[in-house]
């Protein structure tokens, strides 16, 4: 059954606790055993060293960026989800006719603090792989750098419009260890540099093909 069908079932309604009069504190059934799709967009900025012969900092070759993210996860319970995430960003040019961009992919787990309320703060922890491209000379070919995304920490708040849909602000930051550089005119070579990429914006998540669990049902099952 779908989340919407279960949430509106007579049994669930019969066990539903009285809703708070406040729009932001009302009780909302939470998704469980559901497929969760997410999208996000907003500000993106990198800081720290890139390594290599020139050893520039990220901010020497990339200005403020615009980023986007997509994710697919399994919501094991109202509080816990685990899944895969992909993200990309385009940065403003520091010098005319130069460019910089980045993509990353990895895994991420999330914990929801108040899954049965319309305002649901959450925290996420993940790791992955990053590729960063930049051209140091106007009109020149790009240097490609590869990194291990050692850790990524995210904080956010979902405003739950329904059991299936939530939207709200987020902020995240990572530690990316750059280990290889491929310049346009030289062979690939190992590097060693640590950077951080920070993002902030709006995220939305959609849950489907699962169950909508009300807190009264969840407590009774323990």
N, C-alpha and C positions, 0 to 999 in steps of 0.2 A: 504494500500500500504506500501511497505517497505521504509526505509529511503533512500536506494540507488536509488530506482525507482523515488521517489519524487524529490530527489536532481538533477536527470538528466532530469526531465521533461522540455519540451520546455518553459512552462510559467516561471518556476524558472530561467531558463537560460536567458530569455528575461529581467527579472528584476534584474539580478545579476549585482552588481557594478563591475567596473574594478578591477582586482586583483592587489595587490601590487607586485612589481617585487621581493621583498625579500621573500625567502622561509619561514622565520619565522614570517612574518607579513601579510601573505596573508589572504584574506577573505575566510571563510569556513562556509557553512550552518550549523546551530546548531540543535541538536535533541530536539523534544518536544513531549509530550504525548507518550513517548517511554518506553519500558522495558529496564532497564539498569543493566547489569551484570558486576561485577568487580572482579579482582584478584590482589593480591599484595604479595610481599615477600621481606624479608630483615632482618636487624638487630633488635634485641629486647633485652631490659634490664630493670630490675626492681630495684627500690630503695625504702627504707623506712621500717617501722616496719611491722611485721606479727602478733604480739600479742601472747597470750597464756602464758603458764607457763614459757617456756624458753625465750619467746619474742625475737626471732632472727630478724635481718634485712634480707630483701630479698637477699642482696648481700653476706650475711653470708652462704647462702645455695644454691645460684644460680649464676653462672657466666654469661658471655655473651651468648646470645641466638640467635637462628635463628627462625624467625616467618613467618607465612603465613596467608592470609586473603581472604575470599570470601564474596561477597555482592550481594544483589538483591534489586533494587530500582525502583521507578517510577519517570521518568523525567517529571515533570509537565509542565515545560517550559524550554527554553534554559538556564535559570539561576538557577532553583530550582529543587532539587530531594530529595526524602525521601524514606528510605528503611531499610532493616534488614541487619545485618553484623555478621559474625562469624570469630573468629581468634584463632590461637593457636601458642604456642612457646615451643621449647625444649631448655633447658639451659645447658651449660657446667657444669661439676661437680666441686665443690669447694674442696671436699675431694674425695679420690679414692672410687670407687664403690657406690657413692651416686648419686642421680638424682633429677631433678626438672623440672616441666613442668606446663603450664598454658593454659587454654582456656577461652574465653569470648564470649558473644553474646549480641546483643542489637539492638538499632535503631539509625539511623544517618541521619541528614539532611545536604545537601551541597549547597553552593552558588558559582556560577561561575561568575567571574568578567568580562571576555572577551569571551563569548561563540561564537562570530562570527569571532574570529581570530584563527589562527593556534596555537598560544601560549596562553593558557587559564589558568590563575591562579585561584585557588579555595580555599575555606575554608569550613571545616565541623565541626559539633557539634553533639555529641551523648551521650548516657548513656546506661548502661546495667548491666550484671551480670558476675562475674569472679569466677573461681575455680582454686586454686593453690595447686599442690601436691609437696611435697618434703620429702626425707628421710634424717634424720639428722645423722644416723649411717650407716657406710658401710654395704651394703647388707640388711639393715633394711626395714621394711614396711614403707609406706609413710604416712605422716600426711596430711590431707585434710583440706584446708581452703577455706571458701566461702566469697565473697566480693560483695558489690554493687559498680558498676562502676559509680560513682557519675556524672562524666563528662569526655568526651574525646574531645579534640580539635585536628584537623588535618589541615595541610597546604600542598599544593602541586601545581604542574603545569602540565597540560595536553598538550602534543604536539599532535595536531589533524591531523592525517594522512588522515582522511576522515570524513564525517559527522557521520559515524557509529563507529569509532574507535579512541581512544586517549591513549597515554602512556606517563609517565613521573615520576619524583621523588616526594617523599612525606616524611613528618615527622609528627609524632603524639605523643601525650602524654595524660595520663589520671590521675585521682585521684580515687583510689580504696579503699573503706572502708571495711576492714575485720571485719566480725561480728560473725563468728562461726569457731571453730576449732574441728576437729575430729582426735585425735591421734590414733595410731594403738592399744594401750593398755589401753585406757581410754574412758569413754563415751564422746559424743559430748558436748562442753561447749561454752558459749558465749565469745567473745573476742572483743576488741576495738582497732583498729590500722589503720593507714592511710599510704598508699603506692602510688607510682607512677610507671607506666610502660611506657617506651618510645620506639617508633619504628621508623625506617627510612629505605627507600628502593625504589623500583620501583613498580608503580601501573599501571594497564591497565583497561580500561572500554569499554564495547561494548553496543551500543544502537540499538534496532531493534523494529519492529512493531509500529513505530511512524511516525512522520513527520520530514522533514528537512526544517527548517525555515531560509530563508536568511534575513539579517538585513533590506534590502529594503522592504521586505514583512512585517516584524515585525513592522517597523515604520509606514507603510501605514495603518496597522490595528488599530493603537492607536487612 
